[in-house]
Amino acid sequence: MRAHKLRPFIPSGADYPHAVQFYTDLGFEKIYSSDEGTIFRVDETEFHLQNFHNIELQNNYMVELCVQDLDSWWKHIQSTNVVDKYNIRTNSPQIQPYGKRAIHLIDPAGVLWHITE
């Protein structure tokens, strides 16, 4: 058996258009969009933003985005002004207890992104 891609379905929270705009402003490329969901891409990595709201799921959902240059991603996040515009929480790159350097970014729905190198 072989696999070549994993595309997680990430809940949008209560305001799907707001979530779509957040990921667009963060710099992800929108490759498909409908009322049910949007597919976003950066390089070869893709995910589905699902028009779905479940606060318990959202507050416990985590995804890891592995990148080549974490410091460049941090500069990019800061340059987009998404932290202030969307009132989200994030932190600068830090070594985590599990050994990886990571940025933690919580999207408007409450999903925790681990951006690691």
The first five atom37 places (N, CA, C, CB, O) and aatype in JSON, in Angstrom:
{
  "aatype": [12, 1, 0, 8, 11, 10, 1, 14, 13, 9, 14, 15, 7, 0, 3, 18, 14, 8, 0, 19, 5, 13, 18, 16, 3, 10, 7, 13, 6, 11, 9, 18, 15, 15, 3, 6, 7, 16, 9, 13, 1, 19, 3, 6, 16, 6, 13, 8, 10, 5, 2, 13, 8, 2, 9, 6, 10, 5, 2, 2, 18, 12, 19, 6, 10, 4, 19, 5, 3, 10, 3, 15, 17, 17, 11, 8, 9, 5, 15, 16, 2, 19, 19, 3, 11, 18, 2, 9, 1, 16, 2, 15, 14, 5, 9, 5, 14, 18, 7, 11, 1, 0, 9, 8, 10, 9, 3, 14, 0, 7, 19, 10, 17, 8, 9, 16, 6],
  "atom_mask": [
    [1, 1, 1, 1, 1],
    [1, 1, 1, 1, 1],
    [1, 1, 1, 1, 1],
    [1, 1, 1, 1, 1],
    [1, 1, 1, 1, 1],
    [1, 1, 1, 1, 1],
    [1, 1, 1, 1, 1],
    [1, 1, 1, 1, 1],
    [1, 1, 1, 1, 1],
    [1, 1, 1, 1, 1],
    [1, 1, 1, 1, 1],
    [1, 1, 1, 1, 1],
    [1, 1, 1, 0, 1],
    [1, 1, 1, 1, 1],
    [1, 1, 1, 1, 1],
    [1, 1, 1, 1, 1],
    [1, 1, 1, 1, 1],
    [1, 1, 1, 1, 1],
    [1, 1, 1, 1, 1],
    [1, 1, 1, 1, 1],
    [1, 1, 1, 1, 1],
    [1, 1, 1, 1, 1],
    [1, 1, 1, 1, 1],
    [1, 1, 1, 1, 1],
    [1, 1, 1, 1, 1],
    [1, 1, 1, 1, 1],
    [1, 1, 1, 0, 1],
    [1, 1, 1, 1, 1],
    [1, 1, 1, 1, 1],
    [1, 1, 1, 1, 1],
    [1, 1, 1, 1, 1],
    [1, 1, 1, 1, 1],
    [1, 1, 1, 1, 1],
    [1, 1, 1, 1, 1],
    [1, 1, 1, 1, 1],
    [1, 1, 1, 1, 1],
    [1, 1, 1, 0, 1],
    [1, 1, 1, 1, 1],
    [1, 1, 1, 1, 1],
    [1, 1, 1, 1, 1],
    [1, 1, 1, 1, 1],
    [1, 1, 1, 1, 1],
    [1, 1, 1, 1, 1],
    [1, 1, 1, 1, 1],
    [1, 1, 1, 1, 1],
    [1, 1, 1, 1, 1],
    [1, 1, 1, 1, 1],
    [1, 1, 1, 1, 1],
    [1, 1, 1, 1, 1],
    [1, 1, 1, 1, 1],
    [1, 1, 1, 1, 1],
    [1, 1, 1, 1, 1],
    [1, 1, 1, 1, 1],
    [1, 1, 1, 1, 1],
    [1, 1, 1, 1, 1],
    [1, 1, 1, 1, 1],
    [1, 1, 1, 1, 1],
    [1, 1, 1, 1, 1],
    [1, 1, 1, 1, 1],
    [1, 1, 1, 1, 1],
    [1, 1, 1, 1, 1],
    [1, 1, 1, 1, 1],
    [1, 1, 1, 1, 1],
    [1, 1, 1, 1, 1],
    [1, 1, 1, 1, 1],
    [1, 1, 1, 1, 1],
    [1, 1, 1, 1, 1],
    [1, 1, 1, 1, 1],
    [1, 1, 1, 1, 1],
    [1, 1, 1, 1, 1],
    [1, 1, 1, 1, 1],
    [1, 1, 1, 1, 1],
    [1, 1, 1, 1, 1],
    [1, 1, 1, 1, 1],
    [1, 1, 1, 1, 1],
    [1, 1, 1, 1, 1],
    [1, 1, 1, 1, 1],
    [1, 1, 1, 1, 1],
    [1, 1, 1, 1, 1],
    [1, 1, 1, 1, 1],
    [1, 1, 1, 1, 1],
    [1, 1, 1, 1, 1],
    [1, 1, 1, 1, 1],
    [1, 1, 1, 1, 1],
    [1, 1, 1, 1, 1],
    [1, 1, 1, 1, 1],
    [1, 1, 1, 1, 1],
    [1, 1, 1, 1, 1],
    [1, 1, 1, 1, 1],
    [1, 1, 1, 1, 1],
    [1, 1, 1, 1, 1],
    [1, 1, 1, 1, 1],
    [1, 1, 1, 1, 1],
    [1, 1, 1, 1, 1],
    [1, 1, 1, 1, 1],
    [1, 1, 1, 1, 1],
    [1, 1, 1, 1, 1],
    [1, 1, 1, 1, 1],
    [1, 1, 1, 0, 1],
    [1, 1, 1, 1, 1],
    [1, 1, 1, 1, 1],
    [1, 1, 1, 1, 1],
    [1, 1, 1, 1, 1],
    [1, 1, 1, 1, 1],
    [1, 1, 1, 1, 1],
    [1, 1, 1, 1, 1],
    [1, 1, 1, 1, 1],
    [1, 1, 1, 1, 1],
    [1, 1, 1, 1, 1],
    [1, 1, 1, 0, 1],
    [1, 1, 1, 1, 1],
    [1, 1, 1, 1, 1],
    [1, 1, 1, 1, 1],
    [1, 1, 1, 1, 1],
    [1, 1, 1, 1, 1],
    [1, 1, 1, 1, 1],
    [1, 1, 1, 1, 1]
  ],
  "atom_positions": [
    [[0.84, -1.18, 0.0], [0.0, 0.0, 0.0], [0.88, 1.24, 0.0], [-0.95, 0.0, 1.21], [1.91, 1.29, 0.67]],
    [[0.45, 2.24, -0.77], [1.17, 3.5, -0.82], [0.17, 4.64, -0.66], [1.96, 3.65, -2.15], [-0.98, 4.54, -1.07]],
    [[0.63, 5.68, -0.06], [-0.19, 6.89, 0.06], [0.67, 8.06, -0.4], [-0.71, 7.11, 1.54], [1.9, 8.02, -0.26]],
    [[0.04, 9.08, -0.93], [0.83, 10.22, -1.41], [0.37, 11.56, -0.83], [0.78, 10.28, -2.91], [1.01, 12.58, -1.06]],
    [[-0.74, 11.57, -0.09], [-1.19, 12.84, 0.46], [-2.2, 12.59, 1.58], [-1.82, 13.74, -0.63], [-2.97, 11.63, 1.52]],
    [[-2.18, 13.44, 2.58], [-3.17, 13.43, 3.64], [-3.75, 14.83, 3.71], [-2.54, 12.98, 5.02], [-3.02, 15.8, 3.89]],
    [[-5.06, 14.93, 3.57], [-5.73, 16.24, 3.61], [-6.7, 16.26, 4.78], [-6.47, 16.53, 2.27], [-7.79, 15.7, 4.68]],
    [[-6.33, 16.9, 5.88], [-7.26, 16.98, 7.01], [-8.45, 17.89, 6.7], [-6.53, 17.48, 8.27], [-8.34, 18.82, 5.9]],
    [[-9.56, 17.6, 7.35], [-10.75, 18.44, 7.29], [-10.79, 19.24, 8.58], [-12.07, 17.59, 7.09], [-10.94, 18.68, 9.66]],
    [[-10.64, 20.54, 8.47], [-10.54, 21.42, 9.62], [-11.87, 22.18, 9.78], [-9.35, 22.41, 9.47], [-12.35, 22.78, 8.82]],
    [[-12.45, 22.15, 10.98], [-13.72, 22.85, 11.17], [-13.55, 24.37, 11.1], [-14.34, 22.46, 12.51], [-12.56, 24.92, 11.59]],
    [[-14.52, 25.02, 10.49], [-14.45, 26.47, 10.3], [-14.89, 27.27, 11.51], [-15.28, 26.86, 9.12], [-14.52, 28.43, 11.65]],
    [[-15.69, 26.65, 12.37], [-16.32, 27.41, 13.45], [-17.63, 27.99, 12.97], [0.0, 0.0, 0.0], [-18.1, 27.66, 11.88]],
    [[-18.22, 28.84, 13.78], [-19.56, 29.37, 13.51], [-19.63, 30.26, 12.28], [-20.04, 30.13, 14.7], [-20.68, 30.35, 11.64]],
    [[-18.54, 30.92, 11.93], [-18.55, 31.89, 10.83], [-17.63, 31.4, 9.7], [-18.12, 33.3, 11.32], [-16.46, 31.77, 9.64]],
    [[-18.19, 30.58, 8.83], [-17.42, 29.99, 7.74], [-16.77, 31.05, 6.83], [-18.31, 29.09, 6.9], [-15.58, 30.93, 6.56]],
    [[-17.49, 32.08, 6.35], [-16.83, 33.09, 5.51], [-15.65, 33.78, 6.22], [-17.84, 34.14, 5.08], [-14.64, 34.1, 5.59]],
    [[-15.8, 34.01, 7.52], [-14.72, 34.62, 8.32], [-13.49, 33.7, 8.32], [-15.2, 34.88, 9.77], [-12.37, 34.18, 8.18]],
    [[-13.71, 32.41, 8.49], [-12.61, 31.45, 8.5], [-11.93, 31.38, 7.13], [-13.12, 30.06, 8.9], [-10.71, 31.31, 7.05]],
    [[-12.72, 31.4, 6.07], [-12.14, 31.4, 4.72], [-11.25, 32.62, 4.54], [-13.27, 31.38, 3.64], [-10.14, 32.52, 4.01]],
    [[-11.72, 33.76, 4.96], [-10.93, 34.98, 4.82], [-9.67, 34.93, 5.67], [-11.77, 36.2, 5.21], [-8.61, 35.4, 5.24]],
    [[-9.76, 34.36, 6.87], [-8.58, 34.22, 7.73], [-7.47, 33.44, 7.02], [-8.96, 33.51, 9.05], [-6.33, 33.89, 6.97]],
    [[-7.81, 32.27, 6.48], [-6.78, 31.45, 5.82], [-6.28, 32.11, 4.53], [-7.33, 30.06, 5.52], [-5.11, 31.94, 4.16]],
    [[-7.14, 32.83, 3.86], [-6.71, 33.59, 2.68], [-5.72, 34.67, 3.11], [-7.93, 34.21, 1.95], [-4.67, 34.83, 2.5]],
    [[-6.08, 35.42, 4.15], [-5.19, 36.48, 4.65], [-3.87, 35.91, 5.18], [-5.88, 37.28, 5.75], [-2.83, 36.58, 5.12]],
    [[-3.91, 34.69, 5.7], [-2.69, 34.06, 6.2], [-1.77, 33.63, 5.06], [-3.04, 32.84, 7.06], [-0.59, 33.34, 5.27]],
    [[-2.31, 33.6, 3.84], [-1.47, 33.33, 2.69], [-1.67, 31.99, 2.02], [0.0, 0.0, 0.0], [-0.92, 31.63, 1.11]],
    [[-2.67, 31.23, 2.45], [-2.95, 29.96, 1.8], [-3.69, 30.23, 0.48], [-3.79, 29.04, 2.72], [-4.51, 31.14, 0.4]],
    [[-3.39, 29.44, -0.52], [-4.03, 29.57, -1.83], [-5.35, 28.8, -1.84], [-3.09, 29.07, -2.96], [-5.38, 27.61, -1.51]],
    [[-6.42, 29.47, -2.2], [-7.73, 28.82, -2.31], [-7.81, 28.15, -3.67], [-8.9, 29.85, -2.12], [-7.74, 28.82, -4.7]],
    [[-7.94, 26.8, -3.68], [-7.99, 26.09, -4.96], [-9.38, 25.58, -5.31], [-7.02, 24.93, -4.94], [-9.64, 25.17, -6.44]],
    [[-10.28, 25.59, -4.34], [-11.68, 25.23, -4.57], [-12.49, 25.8, -3.42], [-11.86, 23.67, -4.69], [-12.03, 25.84, -2.28]],
    [[-13.72, 26.25, -3.73], [-14.56, 26.76, -2.65], [-16.03, 26.58, -3.0], [-14.27, 28.24, -2.37], [-16.44, 26.78, -4.14]],
    [[-16.81, 26.19, -1.99], [-18.26, 26.1, -2.1], [-18.84, 26.45, -0.74], [-18.71, 24.65, -2.58], [-18.1, 26.79, 0.19]],
    [[-20.15, 26.36, -0.61], [-20.78, 26.64, 0.67], [-20.46, 25.56, 1.72], [-22.29, 26.74, 0.5], [-20.59, 25.81, 2.91]],
    [[-20.04, 24.39, 1.27], [-19.74, 23.29, 2.19], [-18.28, 23.27, 2.65], [-20.07, 21.97, 1.52], [-17.99, 22.8, 3.75]],
    [[-17.38, 23.77, 1.81], [-15.98, 23.71, 2.2], [-15.07, 24.38, 1.19], [0.0, 0.0, 0.0], [-15.47, 24.67, 0.06]],
    [[-13.85, 24.61, 1.62], [-12.82, 25.23, 0.79], [-11.55, 24.41, 0.91], [-12.57, 26.72, 1.2], [-11.18, 23.99, 2.0]],
    [[-10.89, 24.19, -0.21], [-9.59, 23.52, -0.19], [-8.52, 24.59, -0.32], [-9.47, 22.45, -1.33], [-8.53, 25.39, -1.25]],
    [[-7.6, 24.58, 0.63], [-6.47, 25.51, 0.64], [-5.18, 24.75, 0.39], [-6.4, 26.28, 1.96], [-5.07, 23.57, 0.71]],
    [[-4.21, 25.46, -0.19], [-2.91, 24.85, -0.47], [-1.8, 25.84, -0.18], [-2.84, 24.38, -1.93], [-1.95, 27.05, -0.36]],
    [[-0.68, 25.3, 0.29], [0.59, 26.0, 0.34], [1.63, 24.98, -0.11], [0.9, 26.6, 1.79], [1.75, 23.92, 0.49]],
    [[2.37, 25.32, -1.15], [3.29, 24.37, -1.78], [2.52, 23.09, -2.13], [4.5, 24.05, -0.85], [1.54, 23.16, -2.87]],
    [[2.94, 21.93, -1.62], [2.25, 20.67, -1.92], [1.3, 20.23, -0.8], [3.28, 19.56, -2.18], [0.72, 19.15, -0.87]],
    [[1.15, 21.06, 0.2], [0.31, 20.72, 1.35], [-1.08, 21.33, 1.15], [0.95, 21.23, 2.68], [-1.22, 22.5, 0.8]],
    [[-2.1, 20.5, 1.39], [-3.47, 20.96, 1.24], [-4.31, 20.56, 2.45], [-4.09, 20.38, -0.05], [-4.01, 19.58, 3.14]],
    [[-5.36, 21.33, 2.7], [-6.34, 20.95, 3.71], [-7.71, 21.45, 3.28], [-5.96, 21.51, 5.11], [-7.83, 22.4, 2.5]],
    [[-8.73, 20.8, 3.8], [-10.11, 21.2, 3.58], [-10.57, 22.01, 4.79], [-11.04, 19.96, 3.35], [-10.44, 21.56, 5.92]],
    [[-11.09, 23.17, 4.54], [-11.76, 23.94, 5.59], [-13.24, 23.59, 5.45], [-11.5, 25.51, 5.46], [-13.89, 23.97, 4.47]],
    [[-13.75, 22.88, 6.41], [-15.12, 22.39, 6.36], [-16.06, 23.38, 7.02], [-15.23, 21.01, 7.02], [-15.79, 23.86, 8.12]],
    [[-17.17, 23.69, 6.36], [-18.19, 24.55, 6.94], [-18.9, 23.75, 8.03], [-19.22, 25.07, 5.85], [-19.96, 23.18, 7.82]],
    [[-18.26, 23.73, 9.2], [-18.74, 22.9, 10.3], [-18.38, 23.58, 11.61], [-18.13, 21.47, 10.23], [-17.27, 24.08, 11.79]],
    [[-19.33, 23.59, 12.52], [-19.13, 24.24, 13.83], [-19.49, 23.26, 14.94], [-19.98, 25.53, 13.95], [-20.63, 22.82, 15.06]],
    [[-18.49, 22.93, 15.75], [-18.69, 22.12, 16.94], [-17.62, 22.57, 17.92], [-18.6, 20.57, 16.63], [-16.46, 22.18, 17.79]],
    [[-17.99, 23.38, 18.88], [-17.03, 24.04, 19.77], [-16.14, 23.04, 20.5], [-17.76, 24.9, 20.77], [-14.95, 23.3, 20.67]],
    [[-16.69, 21.91, 20.92], [-15.88, 20.91, 21.63], [-14.81, 20.34, 20.71], [-16.78, 19.78, 22.18], [-13.66, 20.19, 21.11]],
    [[-15.18, 20.02, 19.48], [-14.21, 19.52, 18.52], [-13.15, 20.58, 18.22], [-14.91, 19.09, 17.22], [-11.95, 20.29, 18.25]],
    [[-13.59, 21.78, 17.92], [-12.67, 22.85, 17.55], [-11.64, 23.14, 18.64], [-13.45, 24.13, 17.22], [-10.47, 23.37, 18.35]],
    [[-12.07, 23.12, 19.89], [-11.17, 23.42, 21.0], [-10.23, 22.27, 21.33], [-11.98, 23.79, 22.21], [-9.35, 22.4, 22.18]],
    [[-10.42, 21.13, 20.66], [-9.55, 19.97, 20.88], [-8.87, 19.51, 19.6], [-10.36, 18.83, 21.46], [-8.18, 18.49, 19.6]],
    [[-9.06, 20.25, 18.52], [-8.51, 19.86, 17.22], [-7.13, 20.49, 17.06], [-9.45, 20.3, 16.05], [-6.94, 21.68, 17.29]],
    [[-6.17, 19.67, 16.65], [-4.81, 20.16, 16.42], [-4.32, 19.61, 15.09], [-3.86, 19.75, 17.58], [-4.67, 18.51, 14.68]],
    [[-3.49, 20.4, 14.44], [-2.89, 19.98, 13.19], [-1.44, 20.48, 13.19], [-3.69, 20.52, 11.95], [-1.15, 21.56, 13.71]],
    [[-0.55, 19.69, 12.61], [0.85, 20.11, 12.51], [1.18, 20.4, 11.06], [1.8, 19.01, 13.08], [0.93, 19.58, 10.18]],
    [[1.74, 21.57, 10.82], [2.23, 21.96, 9.5], [3.74, 22.01, 9.59], [1.63, 23.36, 9.04], [4.3, 22.85, 10.29]],
    [[4.41, 21.11, 8.89], [5.87, 21.04, 8.91], [6.42, 21.91, 7.78], [6.37, 19.56, 8.76], [6.05, 21.74, 6.62]],
    [[7.29, 22.84, 8.14], [7.82, 23.8, 7.17], [9.34, 23.74, 7.17], [7.34, 25.24, 7.5], [9.95, 23.18, 8.08]],
    [[9.96, 24.31, 6.13], [11.41, 24.29, 6.02], [12.09, 25.41, 6.79], [11.81, 24.36, 4.58], [13.21, 25.23, 7.28]],
    [[11.45, 26.55, 6.91], [12.08, 27.71, 7.55], [11.08, 28.35, 8.51], [12.58, 28.74, 6.49], [10.28, 29.2, 8.1]],
    [[11.13, 27.95, 9.75], [10.16, 28.41, 10.74], [10.27, 29.91, 10.99], [10.36, 27.65, 12.04], [9.25, 30.57, 11.2]],
    [[11.48, 30.44, 10.97], [11.65, 31.88, 11.2], [11.0, 32.7, 10.09], [13.14, 32.23, 11.3], [10.42, 33.76, 10.35]],
    [[11.08, 32.22, 8.85], [10.4, 32.91, 7.74], [8.89, 32.85, 7.91], [10.8, 32.28, 6.39], [8.2, 33.83, 7.62]],
    [[8.37, 31.73, 8.37], [6.94, 31.63, 8.63], [6.52, 32.6, 9.72], [6.56, 30.2, 9.02], [5.47, 33.23, 9.62]],
    [[7.33, 32.73, 10.76], [7.0, 33.66, 11.84], [6.96, 35.09, 11.31], [8.02, 33.54, 12.99], [6.04, 35.85, 11.63]],
    [[7.95, 35.46, 10.49], [7.96, 36.81, 9.9], [6.73, 37.01, 9.01], [9.25, 37.03, 9.08], [6.13, 38.08, 9.01]],
    [[6.38, 35.97, 8.26], [5.21, 36.05, 7.38], [3.92, 36.25, 8.21], [5.09, 34.76, 6.52], [3.11, 37.12, 7.89]],
    [[3.76, 35.47, 9.26], [2.57, 35.6, 10.12], [2.46, 37.02, 10.66], [2.61, 34.58, 11.28], [1.39, 37.61, 10.66]],
    [[3.58, 37.55, 11.12], [3.58, 38.9, 11.66], [3.24, 39.93, 10.58], [4.94, 39.23, 12.28], [2.53, 40.9, 10.84]],
    [[3.73, 39.72, 9.36], [3.51, 40.69, 8.28], [2.06, 40.72, 7.79], [4.43, 40.38, 7.12], [1.63, 41.72, 7.24]],
    [[1.32, 39.64, 7.99], [-0.07, 39.58, 7.51], [-1.04, 40.31, 8.44], [-0.5, 38.14, 7.36], [-2.16, 40.61, 8.03]],
    [[-0.63, 40.6, 9.67], [-1.48, 41.26, 10.66], [-2.7, 40.43, 11.06], [-1.93, 42.6, 10.13], [-3.67, 40.98, 11.58]],
    [[-2.67, 39.09, 10.83], [-3.82, 38.26, 11.2], [-4.02, 38.18, 12.7], [-3.65, 36.87, 10.63], [-5.15, 37.99, 13.16]],
    [[-2.96, 38.32, 13.47], [-3.08, 38.22, 14.94], [-4.02, 39.31, 15.46], [-1.69, 38.33, 15.62], [-4.94, 39.03, 16.22]],
    [[-3.78, 40.54, 15.04], [-4.64, 41.64, 15.49], [-5.99, 41.65, 14.78], [-3.95, 42.96, 15.26], [-7.03, 41.86, 15.42]],
    [[-5.98, 41.43, 13.49], [-7.22, 41.48, 12.71], [-8.25, 40.45, 13.17], [-6.92, 41.27, 11.23], [-9.45, 40.74, 13.22]],
    [[-7.77, 39.25, 13.52], [-8.68, 38.16, 13.89], [-8.67, 37.86, 15.4], [-8.32, 36.9, 13.12], [-9.35, 36.95, 15.86]],
    [[-7.89, 38.65, 16.15], [-7.8, 38.48, 17.59], [-7.48, 37.02, 17.96], [-9.11, 38.92, 18.25], [-8.15, 36.41, 18.8]],
    [[-6.44, 36.49, 17.33], [-6.03, 35.12, 17.59], [-4.81, 35.1, 18.5], [-5.74, 34.37, 16.27], [-4.17, 36.13, 18.72]],
    [[-4.51, 33.93, 19.0], [-3.32, 33.76, 19.83], [-2.25, 33.0, 19.05], [-3.66, 33.02, 21.15], [-2.54, 32.07, 18.3]],
    [[-1.02, 33.42, 19.26], [0.12, 32.75, 18.65], [1.34, 33.03, 19.5], [0.34, 33.21, 17.18], [1.31, 33.88, 20.4]],
    [[2.42, 32.33, 19.22], [3.67, 32.6, 19.92], [4.82, 32.5, 18.93], [3.86, 31.63, 21.1], [4.72, 31.84, 17.89]],
    [[5.91, 33.15, 19.28], [7.11, 33.09, 18.44], [7.69, 31.67, 18.49], [8.17, 34.13, 18.9], [7.34, 30.9, 19.38]],
    [[8.57, 31.33, 17.54], [9.17, 29.99, 17.54], [9.86, 29.68, 18.86], [10.18, 29.87, 16.38], [10.66, 30.46, 19.37]],
    [[9.53, 28.52, 19.39], [10.12, 28.07, 20.65], [10.37, 26.57, 20.6], [9.19, 28.42, 21.84], [9.65, 25.83, 19.92]],
    [[11.41, 26.13, 21.31], [11.66, 24.69, 21.44], [10.58, 24.11, 22.35], [13.11, 24.41, 22.02], [10.33, 24.62, 23.45]],
    [[9.94, 23.05, 21.89], [8.88, 22.39, 22.65], [9.45, 21.23, 23.45], [7.76, 21.91, 21.71], [10.54, 20.74, 23.14]],
    [[8.75, 20.77, 24.47], [9.23, 19.65, 25.28], [9.52, 18.39, 24.46], [8.22, 19.32, 26.34], [10.35, 17.57, 24.85]],
    [[8.84, 18.24, 23.31], [9.06, 17.07, 22.46], [10.23, 17.26, 21.5], [7.8, 16.77, 21.67], [10.49, 16.4, 20.66]],
    [[10.96, 18.39, 21.62], [12.21, 18.58, 20.9], [12.15, 19.42, 19.63], [0.0, 0.0, 0.0], [13.2, 19.85, 19.15]],
    [[10.99, 19.66, 19.08], [10.87, 20.46, 17.86], [10.7, 21.93, 18.2], [9.7, 19.97, 17.01], [10.13, 22.29, 19.23]],
    [[11.2, 22.79, 17.31], [10.86, 24.22, 17.37], [9.49, 24.37, 16.75], [11.94, 25.12, 16.64], [9.18, 23.75, 15.73]],
    [[8.66, 25.2, 17.37], [7.29, 25.32, 16.87], [6.73, 26.7, 17.15], [6.4, 24.26, 17.5], [7.08, 27.38, 18.11]],
    [[5.83, 27.09, 16.25], [4.94, 28.23, 16.45], [3.59, 27.61, 16.76], [4.89, 29.21, 15.18], [3.16, 26.69, 16.06]],
    [[2.93, 28.08, 17.78], [1.56, 27.66, 18.05], [0.65, 28.81, 17.63], [1.35, 27.28, 19.56], [0.83, 29.95, 18.05]],
    [[-0.33, 28.49, 16.8], [-1.28, 29.49, 16.3], [-2.67, 28.91, 16.48], [-0.99, 29.87, 14.79], [-2.96, 27.81, 15.99]],
    [[-3.53, 29.62, 17.17], [-4.91, 29.17, 17.35], [-5.79, 29.99, 16.43], [-5.36, 29.31, 18.85], [-5.89, 31.21, 16.56]],
    [[-6.44, 29.31, 15.48], [-7.26, 30.02, 14.48], [-8.54, 30.57, 15.11], [-7.6, 29.07, 13.31], [-8.81, 30.29, 16.28]],
    [[-9.32, 31.34, 14.37], [-10.52, 31.95, 14.94], [-11.54, 30.95, 15.5], [-11.19, 32.79, 13.9], [-12.33, 31.31, 16.37]],
    [[-11.53, 29.71, 15.01], [-12.48, 28.7, 15.5], [-11.98, 28.0, 16.75], [-12.74, 27.67, 14.42], [-12.75, 27.34, 17.44]],
    [[-10.68, 28.14, 17.07], [-10.1, 27.47, 18.22], [-9.18, 26.32, 17.89], [0.0, 0.0, 0.0], [-8.65, 25.67, 18.79]],
    [[-8.97, 26.05, 16.59], [-8.09, 24.97, 16.15], [-6.64, 25.39, 16.41], [-8.32, 24.64, 14.64], [-6.23, 26.49, 16.06]],
    [[-5.87, 24.49, 17.02], [-4.47, 24.75, 17.33], [-3.57, 24.21, 16.22], [-4.08, 24.14, 18.68], [-3.53, 23.01, 15.97]],
    [[-2.85, 25.13, 15.57], [-1.87, 24.76, 14.56], [-0.49, 24.72, 15.2], [-1.9, 25.75, 13.36], [-0.07, 25.69, 15.83]],
    [[0.2, 23.61, 15.04], [1.61, 23.48, 15.41], [2.37, 23.66, 14.1], [1.93, 22.08, 16.13], [2.34, 22.77, 13.25]],
    [[3.05, 24.77, 13.93], [3.86, 25.0, 12.74], [5.29, 24.69, 13.17], [3.71, 26.48, 12.17], [5.85, 25.39, 14.0]],
    [[5.87, 23.64, 12.6], [7.17, 23.13, 13.05], [8.15, 23.02, 11.89], [6.99, 21.77, 13.73], [7.77, 23.0, 10.72]],
    [[9.45, 22.94, 12.28], [10.44, 22.64, 11.24], [11.16, 21.38, 11.57], [11.43, 23.79, 11.07], [12.04, 20.96, 10.82]]
  ]
}
